[in-house]
Amino acid sequence: MKKPFLTPETSASIEVEVNKSRFLTEAHPVASRAELQAHLARAKQRYPDASHHCWAYLVGDVDTPTEMAASDDGEPRGTAGQPMLSALRAKRVGCCGVIISRYFGGIKLGAGGLIRAYSGATSRLLEQINLIEFEYRWRGMVHADFAHEQRLRAWLAEHGGICESVNYSSGTDMTVSLGEKNVTAFTEFCRALKIQHKTLGKR
């Protein structure tokens, strides 16, 4: 059983100043490197004259992530991205990307100062934003008669399930997702109504 971990409920940002350098720090819920890169592109557009745009992200369980990477973006090696990543892991925050756009203030911080600044800015933001426990969700394909569609939708709504897409042909074909704790109950519900369903995966 995977250990629980936290993830940002929504995107958030703060500004931290260290010896006249400004560290514009933002965190986003992300599920892939592509999502992190999209946020990074927007940060570069917002702060085009920043000295550095450093980042770190981690997808999946904090102990055994499915994806994880970091970038110093021109800062001395190991002084920005990795400290940011370490801050994420220390606070058990996954499925999250952090971007820090730095404006150099004219005073060199040294390697130790940079590590403390980047890790500190990340930790401070994570302490201020709303973090929620990440819930692994089961995804499945469901085929039901038209007569059962409303009962199916009502069951999903009552149990925190989501209808991701629907297609009407010889019946109702739905792609649905719901928390793993409700999968057994959903299986029993489908069996009782003779609703066909199959697993697509988990996320």
N, C-alpha and C positions, 0 to 999 in steps of 0.2 A: 504494500500500500504506500503510495507516494505521500510524503509529508505535505501538509498545507503550506501555502505561501500567500503573500499579499500582492496586490496589484493596484495601480492607481484607478480610482473610479472615473476620473476625467483628467484631461490635461491641466497642467498648472505651471506657474513660473514665479521666480523671485529674482531679485538682484542683490548680490553680495559684493561689498567693496573690501579689498585687502591692499593696504599700502598704495592707495590711489588707482589700483587696477580694478576694473569692474568685471564681474563674472555674472553674465545674464544666463540664468539657469532655468531650464524647462524640462519637464518630465511628461511622458505620454504613454498611455497603454498601447502596446504594439504586439503584433503576432508574427512579424516577419522582418527581415532586414529591409525589404522593400518599403514597409511602412515607416521604419526608422529613417531611411533615406529621403522619403517624401517630407517628413518633418524637418530634416536637416536642410533640404533645399529651401524650404520656407524660412528657416532661421537665417540662412545666408542672404535671402532677399530682404529680410527685415533689418539685418545688421551687416550691410555689405562692406563696411569699413572696419569691422572687428579684426583684431590681430589673429585670432584663432577661433575655429569652430570645432571644439573637441566633443567626443561623444562616446557613449557606451550603451549597449543594450543586451538584454537577456530574455530569451523566450523559453517558456516551460518551467518545469520544476527547478528551484534554485540550486539544488544539490546535483541534479543531472539534467542540465538544460539541453533543449534540442538545438538551440542556436545561441551563440554568444560571441561578441566581438567588441573591440574598443579602438579608438583612434586618438593619438596625441595631436594631430594636425599641426605639426611644426614645433610644438613644445618639445623640450628635451625628452628623450625616450623614457617611457615609464612614469612620467610625472603628471599625466592628466587622465587619459583613457582608463588605464588600469586602476588608479585610485578611485575613479568614478564607479567602475565595475565592482570593486571591492566593497564600496559603500552600499551598492544594491544588494550584494550577497549578504553583507553583515546584517542588514535589516530584513532579509528574507523577502525581497521584492522582486518578482519575476514578471514576465510579459510586459516589460517596461523598457523604455528608451529614455536616456537623459542626454541632453545637448547643452553644452556651456559655450557661449560666445564671449570671448574675453577681449576687453579693451585695455591695452597696456597703458599703465599710468606713469611710466617713466622711471619706476623704481624696480630693479631686478629682485625677484623673490628667492632665487636660488632653487635647487632641486627640492630640498626639504620644504621650503615655503610653498612651492607649486603643488606638491603632493597634498599638503595640508589644505591649501586653498580649494583645489578641485574636489577632494574627498569631502571637505567640510561644507562646501556649497551644495553638493549632492545630498549629504546627510541632512542638512538644514531644510532643504526643500521636502525631502521625504518625511520629515517630522511635522511639517506644516500641512501637507495635502491630505485628502481623505483617501485612506487605503482600505481596500476591502479584501476579504479572503477570496482567492481565485477558486472557482468551481469548475472542475472538469465536466464537460457536457458530452452526452451521447447524441449522435446524429443518426437518423434513420429515414428510410423511405417507407411510406405508408400508402396502401391502396385500399380505399373504402368505397362502399356504395354511396351514392348521393344522399340517401336517407340518413346515413350515419355521420355526415360531415359536421353538422352543428354540434352533435354530442362529442365528437372528437375535438373540435375546437374548444368547446367548453371545458373538457377534461384538461387539455393543455393549459388553458388560461388559469385554471384552478391550481395547477401543480407547477406553475412557473415555466411551462414549456413554450416553445416558439415555433410558429409555422413559418419557415424560411421561404418557401415557395410552394405554389400549387399549380397543378395542370389538370384540366378536365378533358377526359376522353371517354372511355367506357365506364368511368367512375371518377373518383377523386384521388389523384396522386399527389401526396404531400411530402415535402422534405421537412422534417421536424428536428428540433433539438431540445433536450431537457437535461436537468441535473442527473448525475449517475445514481443518486439515492432514489430516484423515482422510476428507474428503468424496469424494475421487477413489477411494480404496480401497473406500469403502462403495458407491459407484456400481458398481464392478466386481464386488463381492460380490453385489449385487442382480441384476445382469445375468446372472451365472453361474447363479443359482437362479431366474431369471425372476420376480423379486419386483418388483412395481410400486412406484414411489416418485416423489414430486414435492416440490419445494421450497416451503416455507411462508414462509421469510424467514431473516434473520440477526439476532442480538442479541449 
